[in-house]
C-alpha cells in the first residue's frame, strides 16, 4: 500500500485501529463528565475573578495520548521507503578493431588523414558501446595487439590515441592483422564475436593469406566487417622534402574483391569509405547491426521507517507521564 510518495506500508490493516481514537476521546469526555461534582451556589461572582493558570492545559493528557496512539498505529503498519531500479544485462558482444597503420594511411583524402580519421571515428564508436568488451589490433608489415579485450574503454581509447604510423615495419599484412584479431577472440564466451577490419590497400606482407584467416574466423564463429578506406582514383600523399612537405597524387589500390570475400565467408559485410562522413556512417551501420538483446531485471530495496514514529510516540507518553507526576500533580483532576 502506497499512501505517501516513496512510502509504502507493509501492514496497512493496522490502520483500522484508528477507529479506537474517537472511542478513546468519547470515553475521556464521558469520564470527565461523570467525575465532575455539582454544588449549588447563590452566586458565582466571586469565582469569576479567579483564573486558573492550568485551564488551557486541562486536556493535555488526552491530546498527548491521542497523538501517541496515532503514531503507534502508523508504526505497527510498518512504513517503508521503497527504492527501485533496473539492472540491464546484455548477452555480450566481443569486438576487435583491426586497423591498418601502413604508410599509405597517411594519405589525406580523408581529413586530417586516413589513419587519424579512422581513429577518431572508431573512438566515437567505442564510446557508444559501453556494455561491450572491445580490443584493438594494429597491422602494417606485421601485426600486434595494442589492447586486449576490455570493458575499460578509457584505457582502450588512450591506447588508441597512441597508435601511429611507423611503430612497426611498413607493408600491408591484411591476413596477419585478421588472424591476430581472431586469435584475441578464441577464448571469448560471448554470444557474438566480431572483427572490424579497416585497410586502404592490398595484402603484400605477412605469412597468412587473408582468405585463410577468414576461414579460421568462420570456424571460430567470428563475423568480420571489412572496410576499405580511401577515395577512388588518386589521393594526396604527403612527402617530406628539403623544401618541406609536398604532396604527390598516389593511386588508391584497395583489394575490394578480397575484402568482400572475407566478409562473405564470415557472414559479415564489406563497406567502402571514400570520405569521413561515409566512414562514420559505416560505423553507425555496424553499431546497428550488432545490437545485443537486453534482459532487464528490476530490483526493489525497502527500508523500514517505523522506528522514528515509535520513538516519538514513546516520547509523548513519557512527556504525559512526567507532566502528570510533576508540574500538574494534583493540579488537574
matplotlib code that plots the C-alpha trace (Angstrom):
import matplotlib.pyplot as plt

x = [0.0, 1.4, -0.1, 2.7, 5.0, 8.0, 6.5, 4.7, 3.1, 3.7, 0.8, -1.9, -4.6, -3.4, -4.9, -8.3, -7.1, -7.6, -11.2, -10.1, -9.3, -12.8, -13.8, -10.9, -11.8, -15.5, -14.6, -12.4, -15.2, -17.7, -15.4, -14.8, -18.5, -19.1, -16.3, -17.3, -19.2, -22.0, -22.7, -25.4, -24.2, -26.3, -23.8, -20.5, -19.4, -16.6, -15.2, -15.2, -12.2, -10.1, -8.3, -6.7, -3.3, -3.9, -7.2, -5.6, -3.7, -6.6, -6.8, -3.1, -3.2, -5.8, -4.0, -0.6, -2.1, -4.1, -1.1, 0.9, -1.8, -1.8, 2.0, 1.9, -0.7, 1.3, 4.4, 2.6, 1.6, 5.4, 6.1, 8.9, 10.7, 10.7, 13.7, 13.6, 16.0, 16.7, 19.8, 20.3, 22.5, 23.4, 24.0, 27.5, 29.4, 33.1, 34.6, 38.2, 39.0, 41.9, 43.3, 45.9, 48.7, 50.8, 52.4, 49.6, 47.2, 48.7, 47.0, 44.8, 41.7, 40.1, 40.8, 43.2, 44.3, 43.0, 44.7, 43.5, 40.0, 39.8, 41.0, 38.6, 35.5, 36.4, 36.8, 33.3, 32.1, 33.7, 32.1, 28.7, 29.0, 29.7, 28.5, 30.8, 34.3, 36.4, 40.1, 42.5, 44.9, 47.1, 48.9, 51.1, 54.0, 53.2, 50.6, 50.3, 47.7, 47.6, 44.9, 43.3, 39.5, 38.5, 35.4, 37.6, 37.1, 39.0, 42.2, 41.3, 40.8, 44.1, 45.9, 44.1, 45.4, 49.0, 48.6, 50.8, 52.4, 56.0, 55.7, 56.1, 57.6, 55.7, 53.6, 50.0, 49.6, 45.8, 45.9, 48.1, 46.0, 42.9, 44.5, 45.7, 42.3, 40.6, 43.2, 42.2, 38.6, 39.5, 38.9, 35.8, 32.5, 30.4, 27.2, 28.6, 32.2, 33.1, 36.1, 36.1, 39.0, 40.0, 42.6, 43.4, 45.5, 46.1, 47.8, 51.6, 53.2, 52.8, 52.8, 49.0, 46.8, 43.7, 41.3, 43.0, 42.5, 38.8, 38.3, 39.8, 37.4, 34.5, 35.4, 35.5, 32.1, 33.7, 31.9, 34.2, 33.2, 35.7, 36.2, 38.1, 39.1, 40.2, 38.8, 38.5, 41.3, 44.2, 44.8, 47.1, 50.0, 52.5, 56.2, 58.9, 61.5, 64.3, 61.7, 59.2, 56.1, 55.0, 52.1, 52.1, 49.0, 49.2, 46.8, 44.3, 44.7, 42.2, 41.7, 37.9, 37.3, 39.4, 37.8, 34.3, 35.2, 36.4, 33.1, 31.1, 32.9, 32.4, 28.8, 29.9, 29.7, 32.0, 31.9, 33.8, 34.6, 35.6, 35.4, 34.9, 31.1, 30.9, 33.3, 31.2, 28.1, 29.7, 30.5, 26.9, 25.6, 27.8, 26.6, 23.0, 23.8, 25.5, 23.0, 22.8, 19.5, 19.0, 17.5, 16.2, 16.0, 14.1, 15.3, 13.5, 15.0, 12.8, 14.0, 11.9, 10.8, 8.7, 11.4, 11.1, 7.4, 7.7, 10.3, 8.2, 5.1, 7.2, 8.4, 4.9, 3.8, 6.9, 6.1, 2.5, 3.7, 6.2, 3.7, 1.1, 3.6, 5.4, 4.1, 0.4, 0.5, -2.7, -3.5, -5.8, -8.5]
y = [0.0, 3.4, 6.3, 8.8, 9.2, 6.9, 5.4, 2.0, 0.3, -3.4, -4.0, -1.4, -3.4, -1.8, 1.5, 0.1, 0.6, 4.3, 3.7, 3.4, 7.1, 8.5, 5.8, 6.9, 10.6, 9.8, 7.7, 10.6, 13.1, 10.8, 10.1, 13.8, 14.5, 11.6, 12.6, 16.3, 17.0, 19.6, 22.2, 24.9, 28.4, 31.6, 33.5, 32.8, 36.4, 35.8, 32.9, 34.9, 36.9, 33.6, 32.5, 29.1, 29.1, 25.5, 25.9, 26.0, 22.7, 20.9, 18.3, 17.9, 14.2, 13.2, 15.3, 13.7, 10.2, 10.6, 11.7, 8.8, 6.3, 7.6, 7.2, 3.7, 2.6, 4.1, 2.3, -1.0, -0.6, -0.7, 2.3, 1.5, 3.7, 2.0, 2.3, 0.5, 0.4, -1.6, -3.6, -4.2, -7.1, -7.9, -11.2, -9.9, -8.9, -9.0, -6.8, -6.4, -3.5, -4.3, -1.2, -0.7, 1.7, 1.4, 4.5, 4.8, 5.5, 9.0, 9.9, 13.0, 12.1, 11.7, 14.5, 15.0, 11.7, 8.2, 7.0, 9.8, 9.8, 6.1, 6.5, 9.4, 7.7, 4.3, 6.0, 7.5, 4.0, 2.6, 5.3, 4.4, 0.8, 0.9, -2.7, -4.5, -5.8, -4.2, -4.8, -3.3, -4.8, -2.8, -4.1, -2.9, -5.2, -7.3, -7.2, -7.0, -6.4, -2.9, -3.6, -7.0, -7.2, -4.9, -3.2, -0.4, 1.8, 4.8, 2.7, 1.4, 4.9, 6.1, 3.3, 4.0, 7.6, 6.3, 4.4, 6.0, 5.0, 3.8, 1.8, -1.4, -2.2, -0.9, -3.0, -4.3, -7.7, -8.0, -11.7, -11.3, -8.5, -10.5, -13.7, -11.7, -10.2, -13.6, -15.0, -12.4, -13.9, -17.6, -17.7, -15.5, -16.9, -14.0, -14.7, -12.7, -12.2, -9.5, -8.2, -4.8, -4.7, -1.4, -1.1, 1.0, -1.4, -4.9, -7.8, -7.6, -8.9, -11.5, -15.3, -15.8, -15.2, -13.1, -15.9, -18.4, -16.0, -15.6, -19.4, -19.6, -16.8, -18.7, -21.9, -19.8, -18.2, -14.8, -12.3, -9.9, -6.5, -5.2, -1.5, -0.2, 3.3, 5.8, 7.8, 6.4, 7.1, 9.1, 10.6, 13.3, 11.8, 14.0, 13.6, 15.1, 17.0, 19.5, 22.2, 20.9, 18.8, 18.4, 16.3, 13.6, 12.1, 8.3, 5.7, 4.1, 0.3, -1.3, -5.0, -4.8, -8.4, -9.9, -7.7, -8.5, -12.2, -12.1, -10.6, -13.1, -16.1, -15.0, -13.7, -10.1, -7.2, -5.1, -1.3, 1.3, 4.7, 7.4, 10.3, 11.0, 11.1, 7.7, 6.1, 7.5, 6.1, 2.7, 2.5, 3.5, 0.7, -1.8, -0.4, -1.0, -4.5, -5.6, -4.8, -7.2, -8.3, -6.7, -8.5, -6.1, -7.1, -5.0, -4.6, -3.3, -2.1, -1.3, 0.3, 0.2, 3.6, 2.7, 3.4, 7.2, 7.0, 4.6, 6.8, 9.9, 8.1, 6.9, 10.5, 11.8, 9.1, 9.9, 13.6, 13.0, 10.8, 13.4, 16.3, 14.3, 13.4, 16.8, 20.0, 19.1, 16.7, 17.3, 20.4, 18.7, 16.2]
z = [0.0, -1.0, 0.9, 0.6, -2.4, -1.8, 1.3, 1.5, 4.4, 4.8, 7.2, 6.2, 8.1, 11.4, 10.3, 11.2, 14.8, 14.2, 15.0, 18.6, 18.5, 18.6, 21.1, 23.4, 23.1, 23.7, 26.8, 28.1, 27.7, 29.4, 32.2, 32.9, 33.0, 35.4, 37.7, 37.8, 41.1, 41.4, 44.0, 44.2, 44.9, 45.3, 43.2, 41.4, 41.1, 43.5, 41.4, 38.2, 39.4, 39.9, 36.8, 36.7, 35.1, 34.1, 32.3, 28.9, 29.6, 31.2, 28.5, 27.8, 28.7, 26.1, 23.4, 24.0, 24.3, 21.1, 19.1, 20.6, 19.6, 16.0, 15.8, 17.4, 14.9, 12.0, 13.3, 13.5, 9.9, 9.1, 6.8, 4.4, 1.9, -1.4, -3.8, -7.1, -10.1, -13.2, -14.0, -17.7, -18.7, -22.3, -23.9, -24.6, -27.8, -28.0, -30.7, -32.0, -34.2, -36.6, -38.2, -40.9, -39.9, -43.0, -44.7, -47.2, -44.3, -44.1, -47.4, -46.9, -49.0, -45.5, -43.0, -41.4, -43.0, -43.3, -40.1, -37.8, -39.3, -38.7, -35.1, -34.3, -35.7, -34.1, -30.7, -31.1, -31.9, -28.8, -26.6, -27.9, -26.8, -23.1, -22.4, -24.9, -24.5, -27.2, -28.2, -30.7, -33.2, -35.5, -38.6, -41.4, -42.4, -39.3, -36.6, -32.9, -30.2, -29.0, -26.4, -25.5, -25.0, -22.2, -20.7, -19.6, -22.6, -21.1, -21.2, -24.7, -26.1, -24.5, -26.2, -29.5, -29.3, -29.2, -32.5, -35.2, -38.4, -38.1, -34.8, -36.8, -40.2, -43.2, -45.5, -45.6, -43.9, -44.0, -43.3, -40.3, -39.0, -39.2, -37.8, -34.8, -34.2, -34.4, -32.0, -29.4, -29.6, -29.4, -25.6, -25.8, -24.5, -25.8, -27.8, -30.7, -31.8, -34.3, -36.1, -37.8, -40.2, -41.8, -44.5, -47.6, -49.6, -50.8, -48.9, -49.7, -46.5, -43.7, -43.7, -43.6, -46.7, -46.0, -47.1, -44.9, -41.9, -43.0, -42.9, -39.4, -38.4, -39.8, -37.9, -34.7, -35.4, -35.8, -38.0, -39.9, -41.2, -43.7, -44.5, -47.5, -46.8, -49.5, -52.3, -55.8, -58.3, -56.7, -53.3, -52.0, -50.1, -48.0, -48.8, -46.8, -48.9, -48.3, -49.1, -46.6, -47.1, -50.6, -51.9, -54.6, -56.1, -55.5, -56.8, -54.4, -54.6, -52.3, -52.9, -52.7, -54.0, -51.2, -48.6, -49.9, -49.9, -46.3, -45.2, -47.2, -45.8, -42.2, -42.6, -42.3, -44.7, -46.8, -46.8, -48.8, -47.1, -49.6, -47.0, -43.3, -43.5, -45.2, -42.7, -39.8, -41.5, -41.8, -38.1, -37.4, -39.6, -37.8, -34.5, -35.6, -36.9, -33.7, -31.0, -28.1, -26.7, -23.3, -20.3, -17.7, -14.1, -11.7, -8.1, -5.1, -1.9, 1.1, 4.3, 7.5, 8.7, 11.8, 14.4, 14.3, 14.8, 17.7, 19.4, 19.0, 20.4, 23.4, 23.9, 24.0, 26.5, 28.7, 28.5, 29.6, 32.5, 33.5, 33.4, 35.4, 38.1, 38.4, 37.1, 37.1, 40.0, 42.0, 39.9, 37.4, 38.2]

ax = plt.figure().add_subplot(projection="3d")
ax.plot(x, y, z, "-o")
ax.set_aspect("equal")
plt.show()
